[in-house]
Every structure is written in C-alpha cells, then in structure tokens.
C-alpha cells in the first residue's frame, strides 16, 4: 500500500463492488519493499485453477517489475486469471488477455508509481528524522563567497569575468553578494 494511500476503504469498496466476497479480501499495511506481505501470501495460497485474482491497482501486489512478472507467470501457470480494477486493460480472463502492448504500458506506469512512491517515502522518512531536503545553505565565511565579494569590490573586474573565474552563475554571484557577514 502507498504511504500516501493509507485509507483502505476506497480500495475495499471497489473490490466489493467488483464482486469479491468479504472472506476473499486480503490486505497488507506495510510500505516496506522488503517486508513480508502476509496478506498477499495468504491470498496466493487460497487461489486455485479457474479462480481470478482481482486487485484494485496492479502496484498493490508487486514489489518490483521482476516480482510482478514472476507473480503473473505463476498465476498463469496455475490457471489463475488476473484482473486489475484501475488498470482495466489488464484482464487475462477475457478474449483480449494476450495484448502484450497494453501490459507493457501498464508495467511502465507501475514502475513509475513505484519510483515516485519510494521517493516520497524517502523524503517523508528523512523529514521524520529531522532532515530537510535541498542544498545546505552557504555561509558568508565560505571562501567562494569571500572571493566573489573581494573581486566585486575591486571595481576593475566585470560580473561576467567574476562568474567565469569562479565558475558560478550570475544568480549565484548576486546571491553571494547578498549574504550578510557573520
């Protein structure tokens, strides 16, 4: 489950509306990619040939693209169908179950969502530990700032020459000049 989608109710409601019985609803509440997904494992253990695994989104059952592809191969080998409610193209129970282009399109979206989710989770984890994102602020005592100010005070050196010499942009140069001494 996504760190940003902690409310399971919309997912469970959609699955119920698709005809999934209450006793066949399985959930996992971890967002850790390496954590044991007991709900997924229990669900896979219940499936038999002729059954269809219905999920809310394809990224709800896969840790990575290789894991997802292995899972799909396992289901296919066991004669279990698969259907994703939000990724409607993925439905191996119908006549169009072999449309490879659509599956790869969905896998690309899955991969993108996983990367975004991991990045957001990393930022949230860092913030929870008291870390701020972005560059560390530069101190007025930094040698680069002092050099820019000294060259600027000279009066004989143009801004372009200072920027070129220090290998900084004009915006950085003016930001350096605006820094107050400690």
KATAWO-V112788 format. One record per residue. SS is DSSP state (helix for helix, strand for strand, loop for the rest). PSI is psi in degrees with one decimal (999 if undefined). D_CENTER is the distance of its C-alpha to the mean C-alpha in Angstrom with 2 decimals. Layout:
ss,psi,d_center
SS,PSI,D_CENTER
SS,PSI,D_CENTER
This chain:
ss,psi,d_center
loop,145.2,11.45
loop,145.3,8.70
loop,-27.0,9.78
loop,-6.8,10.36
loop,61.4,12.28
loop,-12.9,14.80
loop,110.6,17.67
loop,-15.7,18.47
helix,-44.9,21.47
helix,-37.6,20.19
helix,-47.6,18.79
helix,-39.1,22.06
helix,-43.1,24.16
helix,-40.2,22.80
helix,-41.4,23.46
helix,-43.9,26.93
helix,-26.6,27.68
loop,0.0,26.93
loop,8.9,29.62
loop,125.7,27.87
loop,153.1,30.37
helix,-40.6,29.62
helix,-12.3,30.50
helix,12.0,27.91
loop,123.6,24.92
loop,140.0,22.73
loop,155.2,19.87
loop,140.3,17.74
loop,18.9,16.57
loop,149.1,14.59
loop,1.5,10.94
loop,127.1,11.97
loop,-27.4,11.19
loop,-1.9,14.87
loop,155.8,16.48
loop,126.7,19.09
loop,85.1,18.31
helix,-37.3,21.90
helix,-44.5,21.49
helix,-44.8,20.08
helix,-40.8,22.83
helix,-41.8,25.46
helix,-47.8,24.52
helix,-33.7,24.77
helix,-26.1,28.08
helix,-23.0,29.49
loop,139.9,28.92
loop,166.3,32.00
loop,133.2,33.08
loop,-16.4,33.22
loop,165.7,30.50
strand,126.5,27.34
strand,120.2,23.97
strand,127.1,22.47
strand,159.1,18.89
loop,-51.8,17.37
loop,150.3,14.26
helix,-29.8,13.83
helix,-0.3,10.42
helix,-15.1,12.55
loop,-5.5,14.55
loop,137.3,12.75
loop,-29.0,11.32
loop,171.5,11.04
helix,-44.9,12.89
helix,-39.2,16.08
helix,-44.2,15.99
helix,-44.9,15.61
helix,-41.6,18.36
helix,-40.5,20.52
helix,-43.8,20.23
helix,-41.3,21.30
helix,-40.1,24.14
helix,-46.7,25.21
helix,-45.9,25.40
helix,-44.4,27.29
helix,-28.1,29.63
loop,-1.9,30.43
loop,25.8,31.18
loop,130.0,28.43
strand,168.5,26.98
strand,138.3,23.42
strand,133.0,22.35
strand,127.3,19.12
loop,-41.8,20.10
loop,-28.3,17.43
loop,68.9,17.24
loop,-21.9,21.05
loop,-27.6,21.63
loop,97.6,20.84
strand,100.1,24.08
loop,3.6,26.08
loop,-12.5,28.95
loop,-173.5,30.39
loop,-26.1,32.23
loop,23.9,29.23
loop,-17.6,27.27
loop,19.7,27.59
loop,95.2,25.99
helix,-37.5,23.93
helix,-43.6,22.74
helix,-36.2,21.05
helix,-44.9,19.36
helix,-35.1,17.97
helix,-44.4,16.81
helix,-38.8,14.95
helix,-36.0,13.53
helix,-42.4,12.29
helix,-40.6,10.55
helix,-47.5,9.18
helix,-42.8,7.98
helix,-43.8,6.41
helix,-40.8,4.73
helix,-44.8,3.84
helix,-43.8,3.14
helix,-42.9,2.13
helix,-43.3,2.44
helix,-39.4,4.04
helix,-45.9,5.19
helix,-41.0,6.30
helix,-40.9,7.67
helix,-43.0,9.31
helix,-45.5,10.80
helix,-41.6,12.01
helix,-44.1,13.46
helix,-43.6,15.13
helix,-38.4,16.57
helix,-27.3,17.84
loop,6.2,19.63
loop,12.1,21.17
loop,143.9,19.43
loop,148.6,19.04
loop,174.3,16.87
loop,-178.8,18.66
loop,153.5,21.87
loop,140.3,24.65
loop,144.2,27.53
loop,138.4,30.44
loop,147.5,33.73
loop,-21.8,36.93
loop,-2.0,38.55
loop,137.8,36.21
helix,-32.7,38.46
helix,-40.1,36.61
helix,-45.0,37.22
helix,-40.2,40.83
helix,-43.6,41.42
helix,-42.9,40.15
helix,-40.2,42.39
helix,-43.0,45.36
helix,-36.6,45.11
helix,-38.5,44.80
helix,-23.8,47.90
helix,-41.6,49.87
loop,-20.8,50.25
loop,-5.9,51.11
loop,130.3,47.55
loop,162.1,45.50
helix,-41.8,41.91
helix,-41.6,40.94
helix,-39.8,42.76
helix,-47.3,41.12
helix,-41.9,37.61
helix,-44.8,38.53
helix,-44.3,40.13
helix,-5.8,37.31
loop,53.2,34.62
loop,161.9,32.93
loop,166.4,32.26
helix,-40.5,34.67
helix,-42.4,32.11
helix,-42.3,31.71
helix,-50.3,35.51
helix,-32.1,36.08
helix,-41.2,33.45
helix,-43.7,35.38
helix,-30.3,38.63
helix,-14.5,37.40
loop,132.1,36.62
loop,146.6,39.36
loop,147.8,41.18
loop,999,40.56
